[in-house]
Amino acid sequence: MAGALQQFKETPTGQRWTQQNRKLVRVDLGIGGQPVLARQGSMVLYQGKVDFSYKGAGFAGRIVGNATGQEMQLMRCTGQGQVFLAENSTMLHPIELQGDGICVSAENVLAFDESLQYEVRRIEGHGIPGGALFTMQFTGTGTIVVKTHGTPVVLPVTPTTFADCNAVVAWSAAAQVVVSSQVRMRRNSYPGDTGESVNLQFRGAPGNFIVVQPYEI
């Protein structure tokens, strides 16, 4: 292998999920034997005998007449090979759950073990278009790969933790989330937009966390 490329060679670890670099992950389907659900179009390479089937996941219906926005178009990966996953050069973060849970916007989910349970979680709030916000909640034992725009920061939840909902990537499922009426930001984004951003307040016992990216969807 050419010397200049040597530093980029594949990173074998013998583990099911391996981060090849900050923007590329590999899952070995032969380890653990469980299928993986990944965002359609995220496969960049695979080796071995791998089958791909397509399905929809999330909540396609409407609540109080408003779509949740938490829909994902997924492919189911099965077999005895390795699948390399990436999307638009976003940064990837494999997170292992061991009986606990995490809330992640569907927009920030790249892939996860099929062994994980997932459902839509509703966040009530006054002043929100449609009357609520929605996120995906994942629980159980397995790995979920979260994607971010830029390097995120992980902060402990305190009674005074407030965040712009457009910058929030994820938070521990045990944390309490309410819409904050104390802090509102205004920005001009497009003609006719109010420019107001909904802010969330996080509360919870020690050990709860929130993940924020330096980017607003």
C-alpha positions as CSV (number, residue, x, y, z in Angstrom):
1,M,0.0,0.0,0.0
2,A,1.3,3.5,-0.9
3,G,2.8,5.2,2.1
4,A,0.5,8.2,1.9
5,L,-2.5,5.9,2.2
6,Q,-1.2,3.7,5.0
7,Q,-2.7,5.8,7.7
8,F,-6.2,5.3,6.3
9,K,-6.2,1.5,6.2
10,E,-9.1,-0.4,7.7
11,T,-9.2,-0.6,11.5
12,P,-10.0,-4.2,12.6
13,T,-11.0,-4.7,16.2
14,G,-13.0,-7.9,16.4
15,Q,-15.9,-6.0,17.7
16,R,-19.4,-5.7,16.2
17,W,-19.3,-1.9,15.7
18,T,-16.0,-0.2,14.7
19,Q,-15.4,3.4,14.1
20,Q,-13.1,3.6,11.1
21,N,-12.7,7.4,11.4
22,R,-14.9,10.2,12.6
23,K,-17.2,9.9,9.6
24,L,-17.3,6.2,8.8
25,V,-18.4,3.2,10.8
26,R,-18.3,-0.5,10.1
27,V,-20.6,-3.1,11.5
28,D,-19.7,-6.8,11.4
29,L,-23.1,-8.7,11.1
30,G,-21.4,-12.0,11.9
31,I,-20.7,-10.8,15.5
32,G,-23.8,-11.0,17.6
33,G,-25.9,-12.3,14.7
34,Q,-28.5,-9.5,15.0
35,P,-29.7,-7.6,11.9
36,V,-29.0,-3.8,11.7
37,L,-31.3,-1.1,10.6
38,A,-29.6,1.7,8.7
39,R,-30.7,4.8,6.9
40,Q,-31.3,4.1,3.2
41,G,-28.4,5.3,1.1
42,S,-25.9,5.2,4.0
43,M,-24.1,2.1,2.8
44,V,-20.8,3.0,1.1
45,L,-19.2,-0.5,0.9
46,Y,-19.9,-4.0,2.1
47,Q,-17.9,-7.2,2.2
48,G,-19.1,-10.8,2.4
49,K,-22.7,-12.1,2.1
50,V,-25.0,-9.3,3.0
51,D,-28.7,-9.0,2.2
52,F,-30.5,-5.6,2.1
53,S,-34.2,-5.2,2.4
54,Y,-36.1,-1.9,2.7
55,K,-38.7,-0.8,5.2
56,G,-40.2,2.2,6.8
57,A,-39.9,3.0,10.5
58,G,-41.2,5.7,12.7
59,F,-44.6,7.2,13.1
60,A,-46.2,7.8,9.7
61,G,-49.6,8.9,11.1
62,R,-50.7,12.2,12.5
63,I,-51.2,13.3,16.1
64,V,-53.7,16.2,16.6
65,G,-53.6,16.7,12.9
66,N,-49.9,17.4,12.7
67,A,-47.1,15.1,11.4
68,T,-44.4,14.1,13.9
69,G,-41.6,14.5,11.5
70,Q,-40.0,11.4,13.0
71,E,-40.1,9.1,10.0
72,M,-37.1,7.2,8.8
73,Q,-36.6,5.2,5.6
74,L,-34.5,2.3,6.7
75,M,-32.8,-0.7,5.1
76,R,-32.4,-4.0,7.0
77,C,-29.0,-5.5,6.8
78,T,-28.6,-9.2,7.4
79,G,-25.9,-11.8,6.7
80,Q,-22.3,-12.7,7.5
81,G,-20.4,-9.7,6.2
82,Q,-19.3,-6.2,7.1
83,V,-21.1,-3.1,6.1
84,F,-19.5,0.4,6.0
85,L,-21.9,3.3,6.7
86,A,-21.6,7.0,6.3
87,E,-23.8,10.0,5.3
88,N,-22.8,13.3,3.8
89,S,-19.5,13.4,5.7
90,T,-21.3,14.0,9.0
91,M,-19.6,13.0,12.2
92,L,-20.6,9.6,13.6
93,H,-20.9,8.5,17.2
94,P,-21.7,4.8,18.1
95,I,-23.5,4.8,21.4
96,E,-23.9,1.5,23.3
97,L,-27.1,1.1,25.3
98,Q,-27.1,-1.5,28.1
99,G,-30.7,-1.6,29.2
100,D,-31.0,2.2,29.4
101,G,-32.4,4.7,26.8
102,I,-31.6,7.7,24.7
103,C,-33.8,10.2,22.9
104,V,-32.6,11.2,19.4
105,S,-34.2,13.1,16.6
106,A,-34.8,10.8,13.6
107,E,-32.8,13.3,11.6
108,N,-29.7,12.4,13.6
109,V,-30.0,8.6,13.5
110,L,-27.8,6.7,11.0
111,A,-28.1,3.1,12.1
112,F,-28.9,0.9,15.1
113,D,-29.1,-2.7,16.1
114,E,-32.6,-4.2,15.5
115,S,-32.5,-5.5,19.0
116,L,-33.3,-2.0,20.3
117,Q,-36.9,-0.9,20.8
118,Y,-37.9,2.5,19.4
119,E,-40.9,4.7,19.6
120,V,-42.0,8.3,19.1
121,R,-41.9,10.5,22.2
122,R,-44.1,13.5,22.4
123,I,-43.0,16.7,24.2
124,E,-45.9,18.9,25.1
125,G,-45.5,22.7,25.0
126,H,-47.4,25.9,24.6
127,G,-46.4,28.2,21.8
128,I,-45.2,25.3,19.6
129,P,-46.7,25.0,16.1
130,G,-49.0,22.0,16.4
131,G,-48.8,22.1,20.1
132,A,-45.9,19.6,20.5
133,L,-42.5,18.4,19.5
134,F,-41.5,14.9,18.8
135,T,-38.4,12.7,19.1
136,M,-37.4,9.1,18.8
137,Q,-36.7,7.1,22.0
138,F,-34.5,4.1,21.8
139,T,-34.2,1.6,24.7
140,G,-32.8,-1.8,25.4
141,T,-29.4,-3.4,24.7
142,G,-27.5,-2.7,21.5
143,T,-25.8,0.1,19.6
144,I,-27.2,3.2,17.9
145,V,-25.1,5.4,15.6
146,V,-25.8,9.1,16.0
147,K,-24.7,11.6,13.4
148,T,-23.9,15.3,14.0
149,H,-22.8,18.3,12.0
150,G,-19.5,19.2,13.6
151,T,-18.1,18.2,17.0
152,P,-20.8,17.9,19.6
153,V,-20.6,18.7,23.3
154,V,-22.1,16.5,26.0
155,L,-23.3,18.3,29.1
156,P,-24.7,17.1,32.4
157,V,-28.4,18.0,32.9
158,T,-29.0,20.5,35.6
159,P,-32.1,22.4,36.7
160,T,-30.8,25.4,34.6
161,T,-30.0,23.6,31.4
162,F,-31.7,25.2,28.4
163,A,-31.0,24.5,24.7
164,D,-32.3,25.5,21.3
165,C,-34.3,22.5,20.1
166,N,-32.8,22.9,16.6
167,A,-29.3,22.3,18.0
168,V,-30.1,19.5,20.4
169,V,-29.1,16.1,19.0
170,A,-29.9,13.7,21.9
171,W,-30.5,13.4,25.6
172,S,-30.8,10.6,28.1
173,A,-34.3,9.1,28.1
174,A,-34.6,9.5,31.9
175,A,-34.2,13.3,31.7
176,Q,-37.4,15.4,32.0
177,V,-37.9,17.8,29.1
178,V,-40.2,20.8,29.1
179,V,-40.6,23.7,26.7
180,S,-39.1,26.8,28.1
181,S,-41.0,30.0,28.1
182,Q,-38.2,31.9,29.8
183,V,-35.8,32.2,26.9
184,R,-36.7,32.7,23.3
185,M,-34.4,33.6,20.5
186,R,-35.2,35.4,17.2
187,R,-33.4,35.0,13.9
188,N,-34.3,35.8,10.4
189,S,-34.2,32.7,8.2
190,Y,-36.6,33.2,5.3
191,P,-39.4,35.6,4.3
192,G,-42.5,35.1,6.3
193,D,-40.8,33.1,9.1
194,T,-41.4,34.4,12.6
195,G,-37.7,33.9,13.4
196,E,-38.6,32.4,16.8
197,S,-36.8,29.3,18.0
198,V,-38.3,27.0,20.6
199,N,-36.1,26.3,23.6
200,L,-36.1,23.3,25.8
201,Q,-35.4,23.0,29.5
202,F,-33.8,19.7,30.8
203,R,-34.1,18.4,34.3
204,G,-33.1,15.2,36.0
205,A,-31.1,13.3,38.5
206,P,-27.3,13.2,38.3
207,G,-26.1,11.1,35.4
208,N,-28.5,12.5,32.9
209,F,-27.0,14.3,29.9
210,I,-27.7,16.3,26.8
211,V,-25.9,16.3,23.4
212,V,-25.7,19.6,21.4
213,Q,-24.1,20.2,18.0
214,P,-22.6,23.4,16.7
215,Y,-25.3,23.5,14.0
216,E,-29.0,24.2,13.8
217,I,-31.2,22.1,11.6
